[in-house]
Amino acid sequence: MATNTNGDSPVKKKKLILNAFVEMCSGHQSPGLWKHPDDHSADFNSVDHWIELAKLLEAAKFHGIFIADVLGGYDVYKGPKNLDPAVKSGAQWPVNEPLAVVPAMAAVTKNLGFGVTVATTYEQPYHLARRLSTIDHLTKGRLGWNIVTGYLDSAARNLGHTEQPSHDERYTIAEEYMRVMYKLFESSWRDDAVILDKTSGIYTDPALVRPINHKGKYYTVPGPHICQPSPQRTPLLLQAGTSRAGKTFAAQHAEAIFVAGHSPSVVKKNVAEIRQLATEFGRRSEDVKFLALICPIIAETEEAAQAKYEDYVQYGDTDGALALFGGWTGIDLDVYGDDEELRHVESNAIRSAVEAWSQSTPNIPKWTKRTVAKHISVGGLGATAIGTPVSVADELERWVAEADVDGFNIAYAIKPGTFVDVIDLLLPELRKRGLFWDEYERRGGTYRENFYGVEGKWGEGGGHVREGFRWRKGVEGVDAGIPE
């Protein structure tokens, strides 16, 4: 417990939500560090690699593993359409399909959740609903879906398009997509449709399964859903967009929002705006959870932590980092000279990014593309917290206090070494401060149940749009209707 600013009453601290942030590739947010002698991220093709990671994280009581994904390569840097820097350095290339490994990890765990990134733009909702429901069944309700609309033109070209739809159109498509998914997940089967009566020979009561008959601008899906209701029906919904369209989408649909910035001030406004928007859609603002990207570099002393960081940096790959930067921002820094100061270039986007970095890292006197590469080669576009367990815990508390985030997606510098350091050094300090649980709140529970906890009533009854689609036990089909 902490006291408020007047010191006269206790203020309950948030217990942090912690996910490990990974991708089915080497390095992920730290390009080039697959070369480090203690890094095993290049073993991502091995199922044993993922099984051991899942067991490690569940033993430490992590909420989940957040698995990022892309459907194309980073081909902006030294471009256009030049994959060489990413391919050579292993910068999120190659990348495997993330859903495939989840059942293997679920088989060796009972509580760990799995948030998996799948794009709406290039996949038919009927097909995706089947895949997600299947995994939710196999994990006993421990699946989360990170909803993305895509951001790489290289993905669009490989999936039948010359380029991506415009940014706002992708969200318009995603909005209809979600309506279809809710109808399939929540509306086409009543809660008690599956009977499994061996005496009568009735597996499912056909009166309790109905078509959804969706006809929209982008999708025509008669249904019904081919899968029976899974433990969560709709997986825990995650999202990462903070554009104007992204915020509106997140305020309606997201249960957790992934934010990235080098300091709390960068994300604070977005967090506040989305919480407010959520209330305008009839939701409780506290039901929208925000997870900040952070890469902690931890040691017993500040000097040892800094030495560990410098050791990691020497393995970072400049071209790989700039390839990722190009894909994330659409900016090719190759057009600038090696020693050109970026705060003076014509691009407003680059100047604003440099100003944000300068505020969070004031000890760098001159920002060039080389210093940008070094800065993002360990931890990517998120914050990199370097220090002792005490100082890193202080930094996490600062993010919660200043930006109102609810937890963190923890990126690794080396894998599994960064997670081991978090488990052995940071978690004891967080528990000492009352910031992290000692045990899963509902053992064997769903991802949503462990995410929201008892006080959050497992995320139900908070006005989320999916609740209006649920065909509940005892409600006749003609009376229930299917919302549009």
VOBAZA-862947 format. One record per residue (C-alpha): residue in one letter; x, y, z; residue number from 0. Coordinates in steps of 0.5 Angstrom, whole numbers, always signed. Example, Ala and Ser with C-alpha at 12.3 -4.5 7.8 and 13.67 -1.06 7.14 Angstrom:
// VOBAZA-862947
 code  east north    up pos
    A   +25    -9   +16   0
    S   +27    -2   +14   1
//
This chain:
// VOBAZA-862947
 code  east north    up pos
    M    +0    +0    +0   0
    A    +2    +7    -1   1
    T    -1   +14    +1   2
    N    -3   +19    -3   3
    T    +0   +26    -3   4
    N    -3   +28    +3   5
    G    -1   +22    +7   6
    D    -8   +21   +10   7
    S   -10   +15    +7   8
    P    -8    +9    +3   9
    V    -8    +8    -4  10
    K    -8    +1    -7  11
    K    -2    +0   -12  12
    K    -3    -3   -19  13
    K    -1   -10   -19  14
    L    +3   -11   -26  15
    I    +1   -15   -32  16
    L    +7   -18   -35  17
    N    +8   -21   -41  18
    A   +14   -24   -45  19
    F   +15   -20   -52  20
    V   +17   -25   -57  21
    E   +17   -27   -64  22
    M   +18   -33   -68  23
    C   +25   -31   -70  24
    S   +32   -29   -68  25
    G   +33   -23   -64  26
    H   +26   -19   -65  27
    Q   +27   -12   -62  28
    S   +35   -13   -61  29
    P   +37   -14   -68  30
    G   +44   -18   -69  31
    L   +44   -20   -62  32
    W   +43   -27   -64  33
    K   +51   -27   -65  34
    H   +52   -26   -57  35
    P   +54   -33   -54  36
    D   +49   -33   -49  37
    D   +43   -32   -54  38
    H   +39   -38   -56  39
    S   +34   -34   -60  40
    A   +36   -37   -67  41
    D   +33   -44   -64  42
    F   +26   -41   -65  43
    N   +25   -47   -71  44
    S   +26   -52   -65  45
    V   +19   -54   -61  46
    D   +24   -55   -55  47
    H   +26   -48   -55  48
    W   +19   -46   -54  49
    I   +17   -51   -49  50
    E   +23   -49   -44  51
    L   +21   -42   -45  52
    A   +14   -43   -43  53
    K   +15   -47   -37  54
    L   +20   -42   -35  55
    L   +15   -36   -35  56
    E   +10   -40   -32  57
    A   +14   -42   -26  58
    A   +15   -35   -25  59
    K    +8   -33   -26  60
    F    +8   -29   -32  61
    H    +1   -27   -35  62
    G    +3   -29   -42  63
    I    +7   -29   -48  64
    F    +6   -24   -53  65
    I    +8   -27   -60  66
    A    +9   -21   -65  67
    D    +8   -23   -72  68
    V    +9   -20   -79  69
    L    +7   -23   -86  70
    G   +13   -19   -90  71
    G   +20   -17   -90  72
    Y   +23   -10   -88  73
    D   +25    -7   -94  74
    V   +25    +0   -94  75
    Y   +32    +2   -92  76
    K   +36    +2   -98  77
    G   +30    +1  -102  78
    P   +25    +1  -105  79
    K   +24    -7  -104  80
    N   +31    -8  -102  81
    L   +30   -14   -97  82
    D   +38   -15   -96  83
    P   +39   -11   -90  84
    A   +34   -15   -86  85
    V   +36   -22   -89  86
    K   +43   -21   -88  87
    S   +42   -19   -81  88
    G   +37   -23   -79  89
    A   +32   -17   -77  90
    Q   +25   -21   -76  91
    W   +27   -25   -82  92
    P   +26   -31   -83  93
    V   +19   -31   -79  94
    N   +15   -37   -77  95
    E    +7   -38   -76  96
    P    +6   -36   -69  97
    L    -1   -40   -68  98
    A    +3   -47   -69  99
    V    +7   -47   -63 100
    V    +2   -45   -58 101
    P    -1   -52   -57 102
    A    +6   -55   -55 103
    M    +7   -49   -50 104
    A    +0   -50   -47 105
    A    +1   -58   -46 106
    V    +7   -56   -41 107
    T    +3   -51   -38 108
    K    -4   -50   -34 109
    N    -4   -42   -33 110
    L    +0   -38   -38 111
    G    -3   -34   -43 112
    F    -1   -34   -51 113
    G    -3   -27   -54 114
    V    -2   -28   -62 115
    T    -1   -23   -67 116
    V    -6   -24   -73 117
    A    -8   -19   -79 118
    T   -15   -18   -81 119
    T   -13   -15   -88 120
    Y   -11   -21   -91 121
    E   -15   -27   -88 122
    Q   -22   -29   -89 123
    P   -26   -28   -82 124
    Y   -29   -35   -82 125
    H   -23   -38   -83 126
    L   -19   -34   -78 127
    A   -25   -35   -73 128
    R   -24   -43   -74 129
    R   -17   -43   -72 130
    L   -17   -38   -66 131
    S   -23   -42   -63 132
    T   -19   -49   -64 133
    I   -13   -46   -61 134
    D   -18   -43   -55 135
    H   -20   -50   -54 136
    L   -14   -53   -54 137
    T   -11   -49   -49 138
    K   -17   -49   -45 139
    G   -18   -42   -46 140
    R   -12   -39   -45 141
    L   -11   -35   -52 142
    G   -11   -28   -54 143
    W   -11   -25   -61 144
    N    -7   -19   -62 145
    I   -11   -15   -68 146
    V    -7   -12   -73 147
    T    -9    -9   -80 148
    G    -2    -9   -82 149
    Y    +4    -4   -84 150
    L    +8    -7   -89 151
    D    +7    -7   -96 152
    S   +12   -13   -97 153
    A    +6   -17   -94 154
    A    +1   -14   -99 155
    R    +5   -16  -105 156
    N    +5   -23  -103 157
    L    -2   -23  -101 158
    G    -5   -21  -108 159
    H    -5   -14  -107 160
    T    +0    -8  -110 161
    E    +0    -5  -104 162
    Q    -4    -4   -97 163
    P   -11    -1   -97 164
    S   -10    +6   -94 165
    H    -9    +7   -87 166
    D   -16    +9   -85 167
    E   -19    +4   -90 168
    R   -16    -2   -86 169
    Y   -19    +0   -80 170
    T   -26    +1   -83 171
    I   -25    -6   -86 172
    A   -23    -9   -79 173
    E   -29    -6   -76 174
    E   -33   -10   -80 175
    Y   -29   -16   -79 176
    M   -30   -15   -72 177
    R   -37   -15   -72 178
    V   -37   -22   -76 179
    M   -32   -25   -71 180
    Y   -37   -23   -66 181
    K   -43   -26   -69 182
    L   -39   -33   -70 183
    F   -36   -33   -64 184
    E   -42   -31   -59 185
    S   -48   -31   -63 186
    S   -48   -37   -68 187
    W   -48   -42   -62 188
    R   -52   -42   -56 189
    D   -48   -43   -49 190
    D   -52   -50   -48 191
    A   -52   -52   -56 192
    V   -48   -58   -55 193
    I   -51   -64   -51 194
    L   -47   -70   -52 195
    D   -53   -74   -50 196
    K   -51   -82   -52 197
    T   -58   -84   -50 198
    S   -62   -80   -55 199
    G   -56   -80   -60 200
    I   -56   -72   -60 201
    Y   -49   -69   -60 202
    T   -52   -62   -61 203
    D   -59   -59   -61 204
    P   -60   -56   -68 205
    A   -65   -51   -66 206
    L   -59   -48   -62 207
    V   -54   -47   -68 208
    R   -56   -41   -73 209
    P   -53   -38   -79 210
    I   -51   -31   -78 211
    N   -52   -28   -85 212
    H   -47   -23   -85 213
    K   -48   -19   -91 214
    G   -43   -13   -91 215
    K   -39    -8   -96 216
    Y   -33   -13   -95 217
    Y   -35   -19   -92 218
    T   -41   -24   -94 219
    V   -41   -30   -89 220
    P   -47   -34   -88 221
    G   -45   -38   -82 222
    P   -46   -41   -77 223
    H   -39   -42   -74 224
    I   -36   -49   -75 225
    C   -33   -49   -68 226
    Q   -37   -50   -62 227
    P   -36   -45   -57 228
    S   -29   -45   -54 229
    P   -28   -43   -46 230
    Q   -27   -36   -48 231
    R   -32   -36   -54 232
    T   -28   -29   -56 233
    P   -20   -29   -54 234
    L   -18   -24   -50 235
    L   -17   -18   -55 236
    L   -10   -14   -56 237
    Q    -9    -8   -60 238
    A    -3    -3   -62 239
    G    -6    +2   -66 240
    T    -5    +9   -63 241
    S    -7   +13   -69 242
    R   -14   +17   -69 243
    A   -17   +11   -73 244
    G   -13    +6   -68 245
    K   -16   +10   -62 246
    T   -23    +9   -64 247
    F   -22    +2   -66 248
    A   -18    +0   -59 249
    A   -23    +4   -55 250
    Q   -29    -1   -57 251
    H   -25    -7   -58 252
    A   -19    -8   -54 253
    E   -18   -11   -47 254
    A   -11    -9   -47 255
    I    -7    -4   -52 256
    F    +1    -5   -53 257
    V    +4    +2   -53 258
    A   +11    +4   -54 259
    G   +16   +10   -53 260
    H   +22   +12   -50 261
    S   +19   +15   -44 262
    P   +12   +16   -41 263
    S   +11   +22   -43 264
    V   +11   +20   -50 265
    V    +5   +15   -49 266
    K    +1   +19   -43 267
    K    -3   +23   -48 268
    N    -5   +17   -52 269
    V    -7   +13   -46 270
    A   -11   +18   -43 271
    E   -15   +19   -50 272
    I   -17   +12   -51 273
    R   -19   +11   -43 274
    Q   -24   +17   -45 275
    L   -26   +14   -51 276
    A   -28    +8   -48 277
    T   -33   +11   -43 278
    E   -36   +14   -49 279
    F   -37    +7   -52 280
    G   -40    +5   -45 281
    R   -34    +1   -42 282
    R   -31    +2   -36 283
    S   -24    +6   -37 284
    E   -20    +1   -32 285
    D   -22    -5   -37 286
    V   -18    -2   -42 287
    K   -11    -5   -40 288
    F    -4    -1   -43 289
    L    +2    -5   -43 290
    A    +8    -1   -45 291
    L   +14    -4   -49 292
    I   +21    -5   -44 293
    C   +27    -8   -45 294
    P   +30    -9   -38 295
    I   +38   -10   -37 296
    I   +39   -12   -30 297
    A   +45   -13   -25 298
    E   +46   -13   -18 299
    T   +50    -6   -19 300
    E   +49    +0   -23 301
    E   +56    -1   -26 302
    A   +55    -8   -28 303
    A   +48    -7   -31 304
    Q   +52    -1   -35 305
    A   +57    -6   -37 306
    K   +52   -12   -39 307
    Y   +49    -6   -44 308
    E   +55    -5   -47 309
    D   +57   -12   -48 310
    Y   +50   -13   -51 311
    V   +51    -7   -56 312
    Q   +57    -9   -59 313
    Y   +53   -15   -62 314
    G   +48   -10   -65 315
    D   +47   -10   -72 316
    T   +47    -3   -75 317
    D   +43    -5   -82 318
    G   +39    -9   -78 319
    A   +37    -4   -74 320
    L   +36    +1   -79 321
    A   +32    -4   -83 322
    L   +27    -5   -77 323
    F   +26    +3   -76 324
    G   +25    +3   -84 325
    G   +19    -2   -83 326
    W   +16    +1   -77 327
    T   +16    +8   -79 328
    G   +17    +8   -87 329
    I   +23   +12   -87 330
    D   +29   +10   -91 331
    L   +35   +13   -87 332
    D   +40   +11   -92 333
    V   +39   +18   -96 334
    Y   +42   +21   -90 335
    G   +50   +22   -89 336
    D   +53   +18   -83 337
    D   +55   +24   -79 338
    E   +49   +28   -81 339
    E   +45   +31   -75 340
    L   +38   +28   -76 341
    R   +35   +34   -72 342
    H   +36   +39   -77 343
    V   +33   +34   -83 344
    E   +27   +36   -87 345
    S   +23   +30   -85 346
    N   +18   +32   -79 347
    A   +17   +25   -77 348
    I   +25   +24   -76 349
    R   +25   +31   -72 350
    S   +20   +29   -67 351
    A   +23   +22   -66 352
    V   +30   +25   -65 353
    E   +27   +30   -60 354
    A   +23   +25   -56 355
    W   +29   +21   -56 356
    S   +33   +27   -54 357
    Q   +29   +28   -48 358
    S   +29   +21   -45 359
    T   +37   +20   -47 360
    P   +40   +27   -46 361
    N   +47   +24   -46 362
    I   +47   +23   -53 363
    P   +50   +30   -56 364
    K   +49   +28   -63 365
    W   +43   +24   -66 366
    T   +45   +21   -73 367
    K   +43   +15   -76 368
    R   +49   +11   -73 369
    T   +46   +13   -66 370
    V   +39   +12   -68 371
    A   +41    +5   -70 372
    K   +45    +4   -63 373
    H   +40    +6   -59 374
    I   +34    +2   -62 375
    S   +39    -4   -63 376
    V   +37    -7   -56 377
    G   +30    -6   -54 378
    G   +27    -3   -61 379
    L   +23    +3   -60 380
    G   +21    +2   -53 381
    A   +24    +4   -47 382
    T   +31    +0   -45 383
    A   +31    +1   -37 384
    I   +39    -1   -35 385
    G   +40    -2   -27 386
    T   +39    -5   -21 387
    P   +33    -9   -19 388
    V   +31    -3   -15 389
    S   +32    +2   -20 390
    V   +29    -2   -25 391
    A   +23    -3   -21 392
    D   +23    +5   -20 393
    E   +23    +6   -27 394
    L   +17    +1   -28 395
    E   +13    +5   -22 396
    R   +15   +12   -26 397
    W   +11    +9   -32 398
    V    +5    +7   -28 399
    A    +5   +14   -24 400
    E    +6   +18   -30 401
    A    +3   +14   -36 402
    D    -2   +10   -33 403
    V    +0    +4   -36 404
    D    -2    -3   -33 405
    G    +4    -7   -34 406
    F    +9    -9   -39 407
    N   +11   -13   -45 408
    I   +18   -15   -43 409
    A   +23   -15   -50 410
    Y   +29   -19   -49 411
    A   +36   -17   -51 412
    I   +38   -24   -50 413
    K   +34   -30   -50 414
    P   +32   -33   -45 415
    G   +38   -29   -41 416
    T   +34   -23   -40 417
    F   +28   -26   -38 418
    V   +32   -30   -33 419
    D   +35   -24   -30 420
    V   +27   -21   -29 421
    I   +25   -27   -26 422
    D   +31   -28   -21 423
    L   +33   -20   -20 424
    L   +27   -16   -21 425
    L   +21   -20   -19 426
    P   +23   -21   -12 427
    E   +23   -13   -12 428
    L   +17   -12   -15 429
    R   +13   -17   -10 430
    K   +17   -14    -4 431
    R   +13    -7    -7 432
    G    +7   -11    -7 433
    L    +7   -10   -15 434
    F    +7   -17   -17 435
    W    +3   -23   -15 436
    D    +6   -29   -12 437
    E    +1   -34   -15 438
    Y    -4   -34   -21 439
    E   -11   -31   -19 440
    R   -15   -37   -22 441
    R   -10   -43   -23 442
    G   -13   -46   -29 443
    G   -17   -40   -31 444
    T   -17   -37   -38 445
    Y   -13   -31   -40 446
    R   -18   -26   -39 447
    E   -19   -29   -32 448
    N   -12   -28   -30 449
    F   -11   -22   -34 450
    Y   -17   -18   -30 451
    G   -17   -22   -23 452
    V   -23   -22   -18 453
    E   -24   -15   -17 454
    G   -24   -14   -25 455
    K   -30   -19   -25 456
    W   -26   -23   -30 457
    G   -27   -17   -35 458
    E   -35   -19   -36 459
    G   -40   -14   -35 460
    G   -36    -8   -37 461
    G   -40    -6   -43 462
    H   -35    -9   -48 463
    V   -38   -10   -55 464
    R   -37   -17   -55 465
    E   -42   -18   -49 466
    G   -48   -16   -53 467
    F   -47   -21   -58 468
    R   -47   -27   -53 469
    W   -53   -32   -55 470
    R   -54   -34   -47 471
    K   -57   -40   -44 472
    G   -65   -40   -44 473
    V   -65   -35   -49 474
    E   -70   -37   -55 475
    G   -66   -36   -62 476
    V   -72   -31   -65 477
    D   -72   -27   -58 478
    A   -64   -26   -58 479
    G   -63   -23   -65 480
    I   -56   -22   -68 481
    P   -53   -15   -67 482
    E   -51   -11   -73 483
//
